[in-house]
Amino acid sequence: FLSERFDLPSKTLSKLFKEETGQKFVDYLIELRIGRARTLLENTDHAVQEIAEEVGYLNVISFGRMFKKIVGLSPGEYREHITRAERDSAAL
């Protein structure tokens, strides 16, 4: 849909994006999605399925795999880690 908006073939748009940013567009998009997911996991009690959908994943399993690949923890583990860290910090 971006290629339509800019009236360029998607291949050309991807090439231009990488030339300007040094990063593939798909990698940039994944970083944005996972960053937003981290924020939602930290600041809401939304279910992981809801968060996956909100950040653009149609499949929660694919979301979980990508999240773990980028962050090193599953979404549930990440939320638990953040919650534990906040609880420990509040106890000090």
PDB file with one MODEL, atoms N, CA, C and O in Angstrom:
MODEL        1
ATOM      1  N   PHE A   1       0.806  -1.202   0.000  1.00  0.00           N
ATOM      2  CA  PHE A   1       0.000   0.000   0.000  1.00  0.00           C
ATOM      3  C   PHE A   1       0.851   1.270   0.000  1.00  0.00           C
ATOM      4  O   PHE A   1       0.426   2.296  -0.530  1.00  0.00           O
ATOM      5  N   LEU A   2       2.043   1.211   0.587  1.00  0.00           N
ATOM      6  CA  LEU A   2       2.930   2.379   0.524  1.00  0.00           C
ATOM      7  C   LEU A   2       3.389   2.636  -0.900  1.00  0.00           C
ATOM      8  O   LEU A   2       3.507   3.782  -1.335  1.00  0.00           O
ATOM      9  N   SER A   3       3.647   1.550  -1.619  1.00  0.00           N
ATOM     10  CA  SER A   3       4.096   1.725  -3.005  1.00  0.00           C
ATOM     11  C   SER A   3       3.016   2.405  -3.837  1.00  0.00           C
ATOM     12  O   SER A   3       3.324   3.197  -4.728  1.00  0.00           O
ATOM     13  N   GLU A   4       1.758   2.100  -3.553  1.00  0.00           N
ATOM     14  CA  GLU A   4       0.652   2.761  -4.254  1.00  0.00           C
ATOM     15  C   GLU A   4       0.590   4.241  -3.881  1.00  0.00           C
ATOM     16  O   GLU A   4       0.378   5.103  -4.734  1.00  0.00           O
ATOM     17  N   ARG A   5       0.775   4.513  -2.611  1.00  0.00           N
ATOM     18  CA  ARG A   5       0.712   5.902  -2.145  1.00  0.00           C
ATOM     19  C   ARG A   5       1.788   6.776  -2.799  1.00  0.00           C
ATOM     20  O   ARG A   5       1.546   7.929  -3.154  1.00  0.00           O
ATOM     21  N   PHE A   6       2.980   6.194  -2.945  1.00  0.00           N
ATOM     22  CA  PHE A   6       4.085   6.941  -3.549  1.00  0.00           C
ATOM     23  C   PHE A   6       4.196   6.705  -5.052  1.00  0.00           C
ATOM     24  O   PHE A   6       5.071   7.261  -5.716  1.00  0.00           O
ATOM     25  N   ASP A   7       3.306   5.882  -5.571  1.00  0.00           N
ATOM     26  CA  ASP A   7       3.271   5.571  -7.001  1.00  0.00           C
ATOM     27  C   ASP A   7       4.623   5.047  -7.487  1.00  0.00           C
ATOM     28  O   ASP A   7       5.138   5.465  -8.524  1.00  0.00           O
ATOM     29  N   LEU A   8       5.181   4.115  -6.704  1.00  0.00           N
ATOM     30  CA  LEU A   8       6.448   3.470  -7.039  1.00  0.00           C
ATOM     31  C   LEU A   8       6.295   1.965  -6.855  1.00  0.00           C
ATOM     32  O   LEU A   8       5.538   1.522  -5.991  1.00  0.00           O
ATOM     33  N   PRO A   9       7.000   1.182  -7.649  1.00  0.00           N
ATOM     34  CA  PRO A   9       6.989  -0.263  -7.398  1.00  0.00           C
ATOM     35  C   PRO A   9       7.551  -0.548  -6.005  1.00  0.00           C
ATOM     36  O   PRO A   9       8.449   0.157  -5.546  1.00  0.00           O
ATOM     37  N   SER A  10       7.036  -1.565  -5.336  1.00  0.00           N
ATOM     38  CA  SER A  10       7.475  -1.858  -3.968  1.00  0.00           C
ATOM     39  C   SER A  10       8.971  -2.153  -3.904  1.00  0.00           C
ATOM     40  O   SER A  10       9.630  -1.804  -2.925  1.00  0.00           O
ATOM     41  N   LYS A  11       9.506  -2.789  -4.932  1.00  0.00           N
ATOM     42  CA  LYS A  11      10.943  -3.077  -4.964  1.00  0.00           C
ATOM     43  C   LYS A  11      11.763  -1.780  -4.959  1.00  0.00           C
ATOM     44  O   LYS A  11      12.767  -1.675  -4.255  1.00  0.00           O
ATOM     45  N   THR A  12      11.329  -0.812  -5.741  1.00  0.00           N
ATOM     46  CA  THR A  12      12.021   0.482  -5.807  1.00  0.00           C
ATOM     47  C   THR A  12      11.928   1.204  -4.470  1.00  0.00           C
ATOM     48  O   THR A  12      12.910   1.771  -3.991  1.00  0.00           O
ATOM     49  N   LEU A  13      10.754   1.178  -3.879  1.00  0.00           N
ATOM     50  CA  LEU A  13      10.553   1.826  -2.585  1.00  0.00           C
ATOM     51  C   LEU A  13      11.438   1.187  -1.517  1.00  0.00           C
ATOM     52  O   LEU A  13      12.041   1.888  -0.705  1.00  0.00           O
ATOM     53  N   SER A  14      11.515  -0.140  -1.521  1.00  0.00           N
ATOM     54  CA  SER A  14      12.365  -0.850  -0.558  1.00  0.00           C
ATOM     55  C   SER A  14      13.830  -0.475  -0.740  1.00  0.00           C
ATOM     56  O   SER A  14      14.552  -0.269   0.236  1.00  0.00           O
ATOM     57  N   LYS A  15      14.261  -0.390  -1.986  1.00  0.00           N
ATOM     58  CA  LYS A  15      15.652  -0.033  -2.279  1.00  0.00           C
ATOM     59  C   LYS A  15      15.957   1.383  -1.797  1.00  0.00           C
ATOM     60  O   LYS A  15      16.997   1.622  -1.182  1.00  0.00           O
ATOM     61  N   LEU A  16      15.059   2.313  -2.074  1.00  0.00           N
ATOM     62  CA  LEU A  16      15.250   3.696  -1.632  1.00  0.00           C
ATOM     63  C   LEU A  16      15.283   3.788  -0.108  1.00  0.00           C
ATOM     64  O   LEU A  16      16.094   4.521   0.457  1.00  0.00           O
ATOM     65  N   PHE A  17      14.408   3.050   0.546  1.00  0.00           N
ATOM     66  CA  PHE A  17      14.357   3.052   2.009  1.00  0.00           C
ATOM     67  C   PHE A  17      15.691   2.571   2.574  1.00  0.00           C
ATOM     68  O   PHE A  17      16.248   3.189   3.482  1.00  0.00           O
ATOM     69  N   LYS A  18      16.196   1.468   2.033  1.00  0.00           N
ATOM     70  CA  LYS A  18      17.457   0.926   2.538  1.00  0.00           C
ATOM     71  C   LYS A  18      18.620   1.877   2.265  1.00  0.00           C
ATOM     72  O   LYS A  18      19.508   2.024   3.104  1.00  0.00           O
ATOM     73  N   GLU A  19      18.621   2.518   1.109  1.00  0.00           N
ATOM     74  CA  GLU A  19      19.683   3.477   0.799  1.00  0.00           C
ATOM     75  C   GLU A  19      19.676   4.643   1.788  1.00  0.00           C
ATOM     76  O   GLU A  19      20.735   5.134   2.178  1.00  0.00           O
ATOM     77  N   GLU A  20      18.506   5.078   2.185  1.00  0.00           N
ATOM     78  CA  GLU A  20      18.386   6.228   3.093  1.00  0.00           C
ATOM     79  C   GLU A  20      18.638   5.868   4.551  1.00  0.00           C
ATOM     80  O   GLU A  20      19.212   6.660   5.298  1.00  0.00           O
ATOM     81  N   THR A  21      18.211   4.677   4.957  1.00  0.00           N
ATOM     82  CA  THR A  21      18.267   4.324   6.376  1.00  0.00           C
ATOM     83  C   THR A  21      19.325   3.282   6.712  1.00  0.00           C
ATOM     84  O   THR A  21      19.716   3.137   7.870  1.00  0.00           O
ATOM     85  N   GLY A  22      19.788   2.553   5.692  1.00  0.00           N
ATOM     86  CA  GLY A  22      20.722   1.458   5.951  1.00  0.00           C
ATOM     87  C   GLY A  22      20.030   0.224   6.491  1.00  0.00           C
ATOM     88  O   GLY A  22      20.684  -0.717   6.939  1.00  0.00           O
ATOM     89  N   GLN A  23      18.718   0.227   6.449  1.00  0.00           N
ATOM     90  CA  GLN A  23      17.927  -0.853   7.035  1.00  0.00           C
ATOM     91  C   GLN A  23      16.815  -1.248   6.066  1.00  0.00           C
ATOM     92  O   GLN A  23      16.234  -0.400   5.389  1.00  0.00           O
ATOM     93  N   LYS A  24      16.532  -2.545   6.013  1.00  0.00           N
ATOM     94  CA  LYS A  24      15.408  -2.994   5.199  1.00  0.00           C
ATOM     95  C   LYS A  24      14.111  -2.478   5.816  1.00  0.00           C
ATOM     96  O   LYS A  24      13.992  -2.369   7.036  1.00  0.00           O
ATOM     97  N   PHE A  25      13.146  -2.162   4.960  1.00  0.00           N
ATOM     98  CA  PHE A  25      11.868  -1.659   5.452  1.00  0.00           C
ATOM     99  C   PHE A  25      11.199  -2.668   6.377  1.00  0.00           C
ATOM    100  O   PHE A  25      10.643  -2.294   7.409  1.00  0.00           O
ATOM    101  N   VAL A  26      11.251  -3.944   6.011  1.00  0.00           N
ATOM    102  CA  VAL A  26      10.599  -4.969   6.830  1.00  0.00           C
ATOM    103  C   VAL A  26      11.233  -5.030   8.225  1.00  0.00           C
ATOM    104  O   VAL A  26      10.529  -5.226   9.216  1.00  0.00           O
ATOM    105  N   ASP A  27      12.553  -4.864   8.305  1.00  0.00           N
ATOM    106  CA  ASP A  27      13.222  -4.869   9.613  1.00  0.00           C
ATOM    107  C   ASP A  27      12.812  -3.653  10.443  1.00  0.00           C
ATOM    108  O   ASP A  27      12.618  -3.752  11.655  1.00  0.00           O
ATOM    109  N   TYR A  28      12.683  -2.522   9.783  1.00  0.00           N
ATOM    110  CA  TYR A  28      12.220  -1.308  10.457  1.00  0.00           C
ATOM    111  C   TYR A  28      10.805  -1.508  10.998  1.00  0.00           C
ATOM    112  O   TYR A  28      10.509  -1.137  12.134  1.00  0.00           O
ATOM    113  N   LEU A  29       9.947  -2.090  10.185  1.00  0.00           N
ATOM    114  CA  LEU A  29       8.566  -2.336  10.591  1.00  0.00           C
ATOM    115  C   LEU A  29       8.503  -3.289  11.784  1.00  0.00           C
ATOM    116  O   LEU A  29       7.722  -3.074  12.711  1.00  0.00           O
ATOM    117  N   ILE A  30       9.316  -4.328  11.762  1.00  0.00           N
ATOM    118  CA  ILE A  30       9.355  -5.274  12.882  1.00  0.00           C
ATOM    119  C   ILE A  30       9.791  -4.556  14.156  1.00  0.00           C
ATOM    120  O   ILE A  30       9.195  -4.758  15.214  1.00  0.00           O
ATOM    121  N   GLU A  31      10.825  -3.720  14.063  1.00  0.00           N
ATOM    122  CA  GLU A  31      11.286  -2.967  15.238  1.00  0.00           C
ATOM    123  C   GLU A  31      10.186  -2.074  15.797  1.00  0.00           C
ATOM    124  O   GLU A  31       9.993  -1.999  17.010  1.00  0.00           O
ATOM    125  N   LEU A  32       9.470  -1.400  14.912  1.00  0.00           N
ATOM    126  CA  LEU A  32       8.359  -0.554  15.360  1.00  0.00           C
ATOM    127  C   LEU A  32       7.295  -1.372  16.074  1.00  0.00           C
ATOM    128  O   LEU A  32       6.830  -0.997  17.150  1.00  0.00           O
ATOM    129  N   ARG A  33       6.916  -2.487  15.472  1.00  0.00           N
ATOM    130  CA  ARG A  33       5.867  -3.333  16.054  1.00  0.00           C
ATOM    131  C   ARG A  33       6.275  -3.885  17.411  1.00  0.00           C
ATOM    132  O   ARG A  33       5.489  -3.860  18.358  1.00  0.00           O
ATOM    133  N   ILE A  34       7.502  -4.384  17.506  1.00  0.00           N
ATOM    134  CA  ILE A  34       7.957  -4.968  18.769  1.00  0.00           C
ATOM    135  C   ILE A  34       8.125  -3.874  19.824  1.00  0.00           C
ATOM    136  O   ILE A  34       7.820  -4.100  20.995  1.00  0.00           O
ATOM    137  N   GLY A  35       8.594  -2.722  19.439  1.00  0.00           N
ATOM    138  CA  GLY A  35       8.699  -1.601  20.380  1.00  0.00           C
ATOM    139  C   GLY A  35       7.347  -1.203  20.939  1.00  0.00           C
ATOM    140  O   GLY A  35       7.204  -0.972  22.139  1.00  0.00           O
ATOM    141  N   ARG A  36       6.358  -1.125  20.067  1.00  0.00           N
ATOM    142  CA  ARG A  36       4.991  -0.795  20.511  1.00  0.00           C
ATOM    143  C   ARG A  36       4.449  -1.904  21.406  1.00  0.00           C
ATOM    144  O   ARG A  36       3.784  -1.628  22.405  1.00  0.00           O
ATOM    145  N   ALA A  37       4.728  -3.150  21.054  1.00  0.00           N
ATOM    146  CA  ALA A  37       4.268  -4.276  21.870  1.00  0.00           C
ATOM    147  C   ALA A  37       4.885  -4.214  23.268  1.00  0.00           C
ATOM    148  O   ALA A  37       4.202  -4.474  24.258  1.00  0.00           O
ATOM    149  N   ARG A  38       6.149  -3.876  23.352  1.00  0.00           N
ATOM    150  CA  ARG A  38       6.801  -3.749  24.665  1.00  0.00           C
ATOM    151  C   ARG A  38       6.095  -2.690  25.510  1.00  0.00           C
ATOM    152  O   ARG A  38       5.834  -2.902  26.694  1.00  0.00           O
ATOM    153  N   THR A  39       5.795  -1.567  24.898  1.00  0.00           N
ATOM    154  CA  THR A  39       5.094  -0.495  25.609  1.00  0.00           C
ATOM    155  C   THR A  39       3.738  -0.976  26.105  1.00  0.00           C
ATOM    156  O   THR A  39       3.364  -0.709  27.246  1.00  0.00           O
ATOM    157  N   LEU A  40       3.011  -1.675  25.264  1.00  0.00           N
ATOM    158  CA  LEU A  40       1.690  -2.175  25.658  1.00  0.00           C
ATOM    159  C   LEU A  40       1.799  -3.224  26.760  1.00  0.00           C
ATOM    160  O   LEU A  40       0.981  -3.240  27.680  1.00  0.00           O
ATOM    161  N   LEU A  41       2.789  -4.091  26.679  1.00  0.00           N
ATOM    162  CA  LEU A  41       2.980  -5.100  27.720  1.00  0.00           C
ATOM    163  C   LEU A  41       3.336  -4.445  29.053  1.00  0.00           C
ATOM    164  O   LEU A  41       2.927  -4.920  30.112  1.00  0.00           O
ATOM    165  N   GLU A  42       4.089  -3.369  28.997  1.00  0.00           N
ATOM    166  CA  GLU A  42       4.506  -2.670  30.213  1.00  0.00           C
ATOM    167  C   GLU A  42       3.383  -1.855  30.840  1.00  0.00           C
ATOM    168  O   GLU A  42       3.314  -1.736  32.063  1.00  0.00           O
ATOM    169  N   ASN A  43       2.508  -1.297  30.020  1.00  0.00           N
ATOM    170  CA  ASN A  43       1.563  -0.294  30.512  1.00  0.00           C
ATOM    171  C   ASN A  43       0.093  -0.666  30.452  1.00  0.00           C
ATOM    172  O   ASN A  43      -0.760   0.136  30.833  1.00  0.00           O
ATOM    173  N   THR A  44      -0.218  -1.859  29.983  1.00  0.00           N
ATOM    174  CA  THR A  44      -1.619  -2.288  29.936  1.00  0.00           C
ATOM    175  C   THR A  44      -1.722  -3.708  30.469  1.00  0.00           C
ATOM    176  O   THR A  44      -0.719  -4.388  30.679  1.00  0.00           O
ATOM    177  N   ASP A  45      -2.941  -4.130  30.679  1.00  0.00           N
ATOM    178  CA  ASP A  45      -3.163  -5.530  31.038  1.00  0.00           C
ATOM    179  C   ASP A  45      -3.828  -6.278  29.883  1.00  0.00           C
ATOM    180  O   ASP A  45      -4.460  -7.315  30.085  1.00  0.00           O
ATOM    181  N   HIS A  46      -3.680  -5.744  28.675  1.00  0.00           N
ATOM    182  CA  HIS A  46      -4.248  -6.400  27.498  1.00  0.00           C
ATOM    183  C   HIS A  46      -3.635  -7.784  27.329  1.00  0.00           C
ATOM    184  O   HIS A  46      -2.464  -8.003  27.640  1.00  0.00           O
ATOM    185  N   ALA A  47      -4.437  -8.702  26.837  1.00  0.00           N
ATOM    186  CA  ALA A  47      -3.947 -10.049  26.550  1.00  0.00           C
ATOM    187  C   ALA A  47      -2.913  -9.988  25.429  1.00  0.00           C
ATOM    188  O   ALA A  47      -2.950  -9.094  24.584  1.00  0.00           O
ATOM    189  N   VAL A  48      -2.003 -10.939  25.433  1.00  0.00           N
ATOM    190  CA  VAL A  48      -0.965 -10.994  24.404  1.00  0.00           C
ATOM    191  C   VAL A  48      -1.599 -11.075  23.014  1.00  0.00           C
ATOM    192  O   VAL A  48      -1.107 -10.448  22.076  1.00  0.00           O
ATOM    193  N   GLN A  49      -2.669 -11.830  22.873  1.00  0.00           N
ATOM    194  CA  GLN A  49      -3.376 -11.936  21.588  1.00  0.00           C
ATOM    195  C   GLN A  49      -3.834 -10.554  21.110  1.00  0.00           C
ATOM    196  O   GLN A  49      -3.664 -10.212  19.940  1.00  0.00           O
ATOM    197  N   GLU A  50      -4.406  -9.774  22.006  1.00  0.00           N
ATOM    198  CA  GLU A  50      -4.861  -8.422  21.652  1.00  0.00           C
ATOM    199  C   GLU A  50      -3.690  -7.542  21.219  1.00  0.00           C
ATOM    200  O   GLU A  50      -3.783  -6.800  20.242  1.00  0.00           O
ATOM    201  N   ILE A  51      -2.605  -7.635  21.950  1.00  0.00           N
ATOM    202  CA  ILE A  51      -1.429  -6.826  21.631  1.00  0.00           C
ATOM    203  C   ILE A  51      -0.866  -7.235  20.274  1.00  0.00           C
ATOM    204  O   ILE A  51      -0.499  -6.384  19.465  1.00  0.00           O
ATOM    205  N   ALA A  52      -0.799  -8.530  20.034  1.00  0.00           N
ATOM    206  CA  ALA A  52      -0.314  -9.017  18.734  1.00  0.00           C
ATOM    207  C   ALA A  52      -1.132  -8.408  17.604  1.00  0.00           C
ATOM    208  O   ALA A  52      -0.577  -7.916  16.621  1.00  0.00           O
ATOM    209  N   GLU A  53      -2.436  -8.443  17.747  1.00  0.00           N
ATOM    210  CA  GLU A  53      -3.319  -7.888  16.716  1.00  0.00           C
ATOM    211  C   GLU A  53      -3.143  -6.377  16.599  1.00  0.00           C
ATOM    212  O   GLU A  53      -3.114  -5.833  15.495  1.00  0.00           O
ATOM    213  N   GLU A  54      -3.027  -5.708  17.736  1.00  0.00           N
ATOM    214  CA  GLU A  54      -2.902  -4.250  17.723  1.00  0.00           C
ATOM    215  C   GLU A  54      -1.634  -3.774  17.009  1.00  0.00           C
ATOM    216  O   GLU A  54      -1.632  -2.720  16.373  1.00  0.00           O
ATOM    217  N   VAL A  55      -0.561  -4.555  17.118  1.00  0.00           N
ATOM    218  CA  VAL A  55       0.686  -4.142  16.469  1.00  0.00           C
ATOM    219  C   VAL A  55       0.847  -4.729  15.067  1.00  0.00           C
ATOM    220  O   VAL A  55       1.891  -4.561  14.438  1.00  0.00           O
ATOM    221  N   GLY A  56      -0.185  -5.417  14.578  1.00  0.00           N
ATOM    222  CA  GLY A  56      -0.182  -5.830  13.178  1.00  0.00           C
ATOM    223  C   GLY A  56       0.097  -7.284  12.884  1.00  0.00           C
ATOM    224  O   GLY A  56       0.309  -7.646  11.727  1.00  0.00           O
ATOM    225  N   TYR A  57       0.102  -8.127  13.898  1.00  0.00           N
ATOM    226  CA  TYR A  57       0.292  -9.557  13.659  1.00  0.00           C
ATOM    227  C   TYR A  57      -1.062 -10.242  13.616  1.00  0.00           C
ATOM    228  O   TYR A  57      -1.912 -10.015  14.477  1.00  0.00           O
ATOM    229  N   LEU A  58      -1.255 -11.081  12.609  1.00  0.00           N
ATOM    230  CA  LEU A  58      -2.501 -11.829  12.481  1.00  0.00           C
ATOM    231  C   LEU A  58      -2.437 -13.124  13.276  1.00  0.00           C
ATOM    232  O   LEU A  58      -3.468 -13.715  13.599  1.00  0.00           O
ATOM    233  N   ASN A  59      -1.228 -13.561  13.587  1.00  0.00           N
ATOM    234  CA  ASN A  59      -1.027 -14.836  14.258  1.00  0.00           C
ATOM    235  C   ASN A  59      -0.211 -14.607  15.527  1.00  0.00           C
ATOM    236  O   ASN A  59       0.917 -14.117  15.466  1.00  0.00           O
ATOM    237  N   VAL A  60      -0.776 -14.959  16.663  1.00  0.00           N
ATOM    238  CA  VAL A  60      -0.105 -14.718  17.942  1.00  0.00           C
ATOM    239  C   VAL A  60       1.170 -15.548  18.074  1.00  0.00           C
ATOM    240  O   VAL A  60       2.109 -15.133  18.753  1.00  0.00           O
ATOM    241  N   ILE A  61       1.213 -16.712  17.435  1.00  0.00           N
ATOM    242  CA  ILE A  61       2.419 -17.546  17.500  1.00  0.00           C
ATOM    243  C   ILE A  61       3.570 -16.865  16.759  1.00  0.00           C
ATOM    244  O   ILE A  61       4.697 -16.833  17.253  1.00  0.00           O
ATOM    245  N   SER A  62       3.287 -16.327  15.584  1.00  0.00           N
ATOM    246  CA  SER A  62       4.321 -15.593  14.834  1.00  0.00           C
ATOM    247  C   SER A  62       4.802 -14.386  15.630  1.00  0.00           C
ATOM    248  O   SER A  62       5.998 -14.099  15.681  1.00  0.00           O
ATOM    249  N   PHE A  63       3.866 -13.688  16.246  1.00  0.00           N
ATOM    250  CA  PHE A  63       4.212 -12.545  17.089  1.00  0.00           C
ATOM    251  C   PHE A  63       5.132 -12.983  18.226  1.00  0.00           C
ATOM    252  O   PHE A  63       6.165 -12.359  18.470  1.00  0.00           O
ATOM    253  N   GLY A  64       4.757 -14.050  18.915  1.00  0.00           N
ATOM    254  CA  GLY A  64       5.555 -14.537  20.037  1.00  0.00           C
ATOM    255  C   GLY A  64       6.964 -14.928  19.630  1.00  0.00           C
ATOM    256  O   GLY A  64       7.931 -14.630  20.331  1.00  0.00           O
ATOM    257  N   ARG A  65       7.072 -15.596  18.492  1.00  0.00           N
ATOM    258  CA  ARG A  65       8.396 -16.000  18.001  1.00  0.00           C
ATOM    259  C   ARG A  65       9.262 -14.783  17.683  1.00  0.00           C
ATOM    260  O   ARG A  65      10.434 -14.728  18.054  1.00  0.00           O
ATOM    261  N   MET A  66       8.669 -13.811  16.992  1.00  0.00           N
ATOM    262  CA  MET A  66       9.441 -12.620  16.624  1.00  0.00           C
ATOM    263  C   MET A  66       9.810 -11.817  17.870  1.00  0.00           C
ATOM    264  O   MET A  66      10.930 -11.319  17.979  1.00  0.00           O
ATOM    265  N   PHE A  67       8.879 -11.691  18.800  1.00  0.00           N
ATOM    266  CA  PHE A  67       9.140 -10.958  20.035  1.00  0.00           C
ATOM    267  C   PHE A  67      10.321 -11.598  20.767  1.00  0.00           C
ATOM    268  O   PHE A  67      11.243 -10.907  21.200  1.00  0.00           O
ATOM    269  N   LYS A  68      10.281 -12.928  20.897  1.00  0.00           N
ATOM    270  CA  LYS A  68      11.353 -13.623  21.610  1.00  0.00           C
ATOM    271  C   LYS A  68      12.683 -13.490  20.871  1.00  0.00           C
ATOM    272  O   LYS A  68      13.732 -13.354  21.501  1.00  0.00           O
ATOM    273  N   LYS A  69      12.645 -13.528  19.556  1.00  0.00           N
ATOM    274  CA  LYS A  69      13.871 -13.371  18.762  1.00  0.00           C
ATOM    275  C   LYS A  69      14.506 -12.003  19.005  1.00  0.00           C
ATOM    276  O   LYS A  69      15.728 -11.893  19.112  1.00  0.00           O
ATOM    277  N   ILE A  70      13.677 -10.963  19.092  1.00  0.00           N
ATOM    278  CA  ILE A  70      14.182  -9.596  19.254  1.00  0.00           C
ATOM    279  C   ILE A  70      14.526  -9.289  20.711  1.00  0.00           C
ATOM    280  O   ILE A  70      15.585  -8.732  20.998  1.00  0.00           O
ATOM    281  N   VAL A  71      13.640  -9.650  21.619  1.00  0.00           N
ATOM    282  CA  VAL A  71      13.760  -9.250  23.028  1.00  0.00           C
ATOM    283  C   VAL A  71      14.504 -10.279  23.873  1.00  0.00           C
ATOM    284  O   VAL A  71      15.153  -9.929  24.859  1.00  0.00           O
ATOM    285  N   GLY A  72      14.409 -11.552  23.484  1.00  0.00           N
ATOM    286  CA  GLY A  72      15.060 -12.599  24.263  1.00  0.00           C
ATOM    287  C   GLY A  72      14.141 -13.268  25.263  1.00  0.00           C
ATOM    288  O   GLY A  72      14.533 -14.224  25.933  1.00  0.00           O
ATOM    289  N   LEU A  73      12.923 -12.770  25.365  1.00  0.00           N
ATOM    290  CA  LEU A  73      11.906 -13.337  26.252  1.00  0.00           C
ATOM    291  C   LEU A  73      10.600 -13.417  25.475  1.00  0.00           C
ATOM    292  O   LEU A  73      10.379 -12.646  24.541  1.00  0.00           O
ATOM    293  N   SER A  74       9.740 -14.346  25.862  1.00  0.00           N
ATOM    294  CA  SER A  74       8.407 -14.370  25.261  1.00  0.00           C
ATOM    295  C   SER A  74       7.640 -13.154  25.773  1.00  0.00           C
ATOM    296  O   SER A  74       8.043 -12.558  26.772  1.00  0.00           O
ATOM    297  N   PRO A  75       6.548 -12.770  25.115  1.00  0.00           N
ATOM    298  CA  PRO A  75       5.769 -11.629  25.619  1.00  0.00           C
ATOM    299  C   PRO A  75       5.322 -11.812  27.073  1.00  0.00           C
ATOM    300  O   PRO A  75       5.379 -10.869  27.862  1.00  0.00           O
ATOM    301  N   GLY A  76       4.884 -13.010  27.425  1.00  0.00           N
ATOM    302  CA  GLY A  76       4.459 -13.270  28.799  1.00  0.00           C
ATOM    303  C   GLY A  76       5.612 -13.155  29.787  1.00  0.00           C
ATOM    304  O   GLY A  76       5.462 -12.579  30.864  1.00  0.00           O
ATOM    305  N   GLU A  77       6.763 -13.706  29.414  1.00  0.00           N
ATOM    306  CA  GLU A  77       7.949 -13.610  30.270  1.00  0.00           C
ATOM    307  C   GLU A  77       8.384 -12.156  30.426  1.00  0.00           C
ATOM    308  O   GLU A  77       8.787 -11.729  31.508  1.00  0.00           O
ATOM    309  N   TYR A  78       8.297 -11.412  29.341  1.00  0.00           N
ATOM    310  CA  TYR A  78       8.681  -9.998  29.382  1.00  0.00           C
ATOM    311  C   TYR A  78       7.791  -9.237  30.355  1.00  0.00           C
ATOM    312  O   TYR A  78       8.282  -8.473  31.186  1.00  0.00           O
ATOM    313  N   ARG A  79       6.489  -9.445  30.249  1.00  0.00           N
ATOM    314  CA  ARG A  79       5.556  -8.759  31.150  1.00  0.00           C
ATOM    315  C   ARG A  79       5.835  -9.150  32.595  1.00  0.00           C
ATOM    316  O   ARG A  79       5.832  -8.297  33.484  1.00  0.00           O
ATOM    317  N   GLU A  80       6.074 -10.423  32.828  1.00  0.00           N
ATOM    318  CA  GLU A  80       6.366 -10.901  34.183  1.00  0.00           C
ATOM    319  C   GLU A  80       7.658 -10.261  34.708  1.00  0.00           C
ATOM    320  O   GLU A  80       7.725  -9.851  35.866  1.00  0.00           O
ATOM    321  N   HIS A  81       8.668 -10.180  33.861  1.00  0.00           N
ATOM    322  CA  HIS A  81       9.949  -9.567  34.235  1.00  0.00           C
ATOM    323  C   HIS A  81       9.757  -8.095  34.606  1.00  0.00           C
ATOM    324  O   HIS A  81      10.286  -7.632  35.617  1.00  0.00           O
ATOM    325  N   ILE A  82       9.002  -7.365  33.790  1.00  0.00           N
ATOM    326  CA  ILE A  82       8.743  -5.942  34.044  1.00  0.00           C
ATOM    327  C   ILE A  82       7.961  -5.773  35.343  1.00  0.00           C
ATOM    328  O   ILE A  82       8.281  -4.912  36.162  1.00  0.00           O
ATOM    329  N   THR A  83       6.943  -6.594  35.522  1.00  0.00           N
ATOM    330  CA  THR A  83       6.115  -6.519  36.729  1.00  0.00           C
ATOM    331  C   THR A  83       6.957  -6.791  37.972  1.00  0.00           C
ATOM    332  O   THR A  83       6.833  -6.096  38.981  1.00  0.00           O
ATOM    333  N   ARG A  84       7.813  -7.807  37.893  1.00  0.00           N
ATOM    334  CA  ARG A  84       8.671  -8.152  39.028  1.00  0.00           C
ATOM    335  C   ARG A  84       9.645  -7.011  39.324  1.00  0.00           C
ATOM    336  O   ARG A  84       9.863  -6.665  40.485  1.00  0.00           O
ATOM    337  N   ALA A  85      10.224  -6.432  38.286  1.00  0.00           N
ATOM    338  CA  ALA A  85      11.173  -5.321  38.466  1.00  0.00           C
ATOM    339  C   ALA A  85      10.487  -4.116  39.102  1.00  0.00           C
ATOM    340  O   ALA A  85      11.063  -3.458  39.968  1.00  0.00           O
ATOM    341  N   GLU A  86       9.259  -3.826  38.676  1.00  0.00           N
ATOM    342  CA  GLU A  86       8.512  -2.701  39.261  1.00  0.00           C
ATOM    343  C   GLU A  86       8.182  -2.971  40.724  1.00  0.00           C
ATOM    344  O   GLU A  86       8.273  -2.079  41.567  1.00  0.00           O
ATOM    345  N   ARG A  87       7.798  -4.211  41.014  1.00  0.00           N
ATOM    346  CA  ARG A  87       7.460  -4.580  42.387  1.00  0.00           C
ATOM    347  C   ARG A  87       8.695  -4.474  43.285  1.00  0.00           C
ATOM    348  O   ARG A  87       8.617  -3.959  44.401  1.00  0.00           O
ATOM    349  N   ASP A  88       9.834  -4.965  42.792  1.00  0.00           N
ATOM    350  CA  ASP A  88      11.079  -4.899  43.562  1.00  0.00           C
ATOM    351  C   ASP A  88      11.509  -3.450  43.781  1.00  0.00           C
ATOM    352  O   ASP A  88      11.986  -3.093  44.858  1.00  0.00           O
ATOM    353  N   SER A  89      11.339  -2.629  42.763  1.00  0.00           N
ATOM    354  CA  SER A  89      11.703  -1.218  42.846  1.00  0.00           C
ATOM    355  C   SER A  89      10.821  -0.483  43.853  1.00  0.00           C
ATOM    356  O   SER A  89      11.296   0.385  44.585  1.00  0.00           O
ATOM    357  N   ALA A  90       9.544  -0.832  43.887  1.00  0.00           N
ATOM    358  CA  ALA A  90       8.611  -0.185  44.812  1.00  0.00           C
ATOM    359  C   ALA A  90       8.896  -0.589  46.256  1.00  0.00           C
ATOM    360  O   ALA A  90       8.607   0.166  47.184  1.00  0.00           O
ATOM    361  N   ALA A  91       9.461  -1.775  46.444  1.00  0.00           N
ATOM    362  CA  ALA A  91       9.745  -2.266  47.788  1.00  0.00           C
ATOM    363  C   ALA A  91      10.949  -1.565  48.410  1.00  0.00           C
ATOM    364  O   ALA A  91      11.131  -1.606  49.627  1.00  0.00           O
ATOM    365  N   LEU A  92      11.762  -0.932  47.591  1.00  0.00           N
ATOM    366  CA  LEU A  92      12.971  -0.267  48.123  1.00  0.00           C
ATOM    367  C   LEU A  92      12.669   1.012  48.809  1.00  0.00           C
ATOM    368  O   LEU A  92      13.580   1.678  49.303  1.00  0.00           O
TER     369      LEU A  92
ENDMDL
END
